């Protein structure tokens, strides 16, 4: 036997079929191998197919009938294999069973430096489950220019592509996505946009949250503008959102405008708050659209001061009695040791406290003597 000879041939080889289709495949053994049709059997993905589905079409040819095929279990195809009686593999074929691609939807794009563009989209559903689907983002200037193909995929997720440069301003672009697999091609709707209308930035940086003196219900929030605002010479508006530490519900402050500080009021005393800020560029060289909100900044935490008010202190009466007694002692001492009001002051009070401590110490020592 020639070393290069194939033991057998399967037909059709690596077919692509729609879900629900039927297939009759044949395995024909080479004349160089002393095997007959009755010496053969079939497996699909490692499972032996029932003999009732076999038909001998000749001395060395055995067919198998597959009905109502389900979608491929793996995108690389299902393995249909022809074996000899001892389990040896004679030939194999891949069955690709699935659906044509569906039209990609929900195309959205944004630019972070007014020269680039990143776009993402949503794929079809079941079609991609069974057959590998390729996606191609294409774009061109409206009214003129040739089609261009995006090259940097998966930059912002599985279904995304990044165009790094060479995009023109003040020029509308047509953008679309083509999906293709072994059963066909599907094309999305065309999206038209101007780079100036889809500008966004990184989140605001250096977000600081601090207390406002001893005010129990307020926090001050400050942040820095994204560097792109200065580079592109456009303005931005900001939003703040905040939540209590033990809550997942955010409250949004959307009337911050273009200032880079804000005071949150009406907060709970002695409570930890998490705060985030985001940015939206607008009025970019006359663009009438509001741009795209950035991501939220990382959460920054701060706590409001704890309330010191006490509704009722049962020991307050005792404290007041002690205070009156000490004041009576103090003014009695002042009469003996001070001459005129000019000598009254904090130093005199400190001298009295020293005298009082010595007096208590003397009494305690006398009390210990026999």
HELIX and SHEET records of a PDB file:
HELIX    1   1 UNK A   37  UNK A   39  5                                   3    
HELIX    2   2 UNK A   51  UNK A   53  5                                   3    
HELIX    3   3 UNK A  126  UNK A  130  1                                   5    
HELIX    4   4 UNK A  195  UNK A  198  5                                   4    
HELIX    5   5 UNK A  227  UNK A  232  1                                   6    
HELIX    6   6 UNK A  316  UNK A  337  1                                  22    
HELIX    7   7 UNK A  341  UNK A  343  5                                   3    
HELIX    8   8 UNK A  346  UNK A  368  1                                  23    
SHEET    1   A 4 UNK A   8  UNK A  11  0                                        
SHEET    2   A 4 UNK A  23  UNK A  29 -1                                        
SHEET    3   A 4 UNK A  61  UNK A  66 -1                                        
SHEET    4   A 4 UNK A  54  UNK A  58 -1                                        
SHEET    1   B 5 UNK A  16  UNK A  18  0                                        
SHEET    2   B 5 UNK A  89  UNK A  98  1                                        
SHEET    3   B 5 UNK A  78  UNK A  84 -1                                        
SHEET    4   B 5 UNK A  40  UNK A  44 -1                                        
SHEET    5   B 5 UNK A  47  UNK A  48 -1                                        
SHEET    1   C 4 UNK A 105  UNK A 110  0                                        
SHEET    2   C 4 UNK A 117  UNK A 122 -1                                        
SHEET    3   C 4 UNK A 160  UNK A 163 -1                                        
SHEET    4   C 4 UNK A 152  UNK A 153 -1                                        
SHEET    1   D 4 UNK A 148  UNK A 149  0                                        
SHEET    2   D 4 UNK A 134  UNK A 141 -1                                        
SHEET    3   D 4 UNK A 172  UNK A 181 -1                                        
SHEET    4   D 4 UNK A 184  UNK A 187 -1                                        
SHEET    1   E 4 UNK A 148  UNK A 149  0                                        
SHEET    2   E 4 UNK A 134  UNK A 141 -1                                        
SHEET    3   E 4 UNK A 172  UNK A 181 -1                                        
SHEET    4   E 4 UNK A 191  UNK A 194 -1                                        
SHEET    1   F 3 UNK A 205  UNK A 211  0                                        
SHEET    2   F 3 UNK A 219  UNK A 224 -1                                        
SHEET    3   F 3 UNK A 261  UNK A 264 -1                                        
SHEET    1   G 4 UNK A 251  UNK A 257  0                                        
SHEET    2   G 4 UNK A 235  UNK A 244 -1                                        
SHEET    3   G 4 UNK A 272  UNK A 282 -1                                        
SHEET    4   G 4 UNK A 300  UNK A 303 -1                                        
END                                                                             
